[in-house]
Amino acid sequence: LLKDRKRFAMFSASRWARARLPSAIGLDMGEERPPFCSKIFLCTSRDAERSRLYDMGQPVKSLLRWHGTVLPMVLMRVELYFFMVLHIGFMLLKDLHGFDLWGRSPMSVLSVPNGLLAFFLVFFNAHCYARFSSLYGATTGMMGATQELIELIAVHLADEPEARWDAIRYAVTSILLTYMKVEQTGDDKKETIIDDKEWQSLSSPMLGAGATFPPLLTYHEVSMLKKHGNTFVPLHAWAIRALKHGFSRGDVGVNSTTYAAAEDCVLRIRRSIALINNTLAMPIPLAYFHMLNLIMYVNYMLMAFSFTNIEARLSPIFMFVALVIFTGLREMSAALSNPFGEDDMDFCIERYMSDVRGLASNMAGVTCSDKGVELRIERGSPEQQLRNLHQAAHQLGSARSSACFEFPPMLQIAPNKDRSLSERSSAATVAAGPPTANKGALGRARRGRQSSSERDNMKI
């Protein structure tokens, strides 16, 4: 009850600030987000998406924006108003009551502390932005590797729907569990435990835009994953086992380069997930952040003294601008250090989760268009649960969504018997060429392929 009252009070204060403050100073707020929303597959990031869309050719328009800027974060900080009140109090004591105990404080006393503060802030911002870029690369990397895996097995495991769906759902589940673990929302900003509601969302169908996506895990698989501290290791092992089973039954075989490429996609997903978890597990050192705040507050105290020598009508304005700039740089850097949250500049985790699950279901051909079809898994033995999961995914019939992936017809061209003798002789010469020439052509073809780093940058 106390937590609910605290959340309601914080929401009421933020709603009052969003309604009163921007309109008073002429800023565009746009639409207001719902106060309390489920963090599981519910896209509430329209404002965050809109905040990323801006034109660098219109700097004045971007200057007047509210969403996606540091102003909402800065104006919620207590030190902003504390040092403003402190400066106004010093100014009133000096001008109205004649208290001049500190004498004239020249502005030159701020040169060294301000330079030191600027250096710390720039270094702190560069380090946080490097973390932001690496986390974004890992996020797009595991999404791109998943897309490559889906494309490969959609072609080479077309006759093995069960093995294909098993490999896809295990890989996608590892990504969804990663997002659930690192996402920080509401009162869970210090918790990294996946709750029962999130586990239930994986063993239940998901409602999409005009479609229903089948469950990803059985109840027995969920209970097995809960026993492991690192839930991603068994999921990737299960995905590789499903790939091996499917390729061994097909014409390609497990010794082919295609199987190696599909296996490498699963391992690259694991590497991206490990990079995200390891980066978030190592925050900015407390000693550095503590020293940054110490230098910042000392500067604010000196500015509160020194700005009293400016004309009384202008000193509060200069003080407020300086506080907004320095505090804004710190808040922006802190937000960039962990982009998995609810800030406007954070990643759209809800959209990422719904997109990757929808893409996997559509490419595997298991998306249902009728929301009335029952896709839930009945409890029973582990084998019966797995059988029910595949029946719900593959036995859709007329309820199969039109968004499911299908191959277009291929035109089978018969060999032309009326080719000229010169064409046949040239083809025979190429076919019977020296082995060194064939190896050189194969090497050039391999060098022309796309590198793994470029494939990792693919996005859904």
Helices and strands as residue ranges (DSSP letters): H 2-25, H 46-52, H 59-63, H 71-74, H 78-95, G 107-110, H 111-156, H 161-182, H 196-202, E 206-207, E 212-213, H 219-226, H 232-249, H 257-281, H 286-306, G 307-309, H 315-337, H 349-364, H 382-394, G 397-399, H 421-431, H 435-447, H 452-456
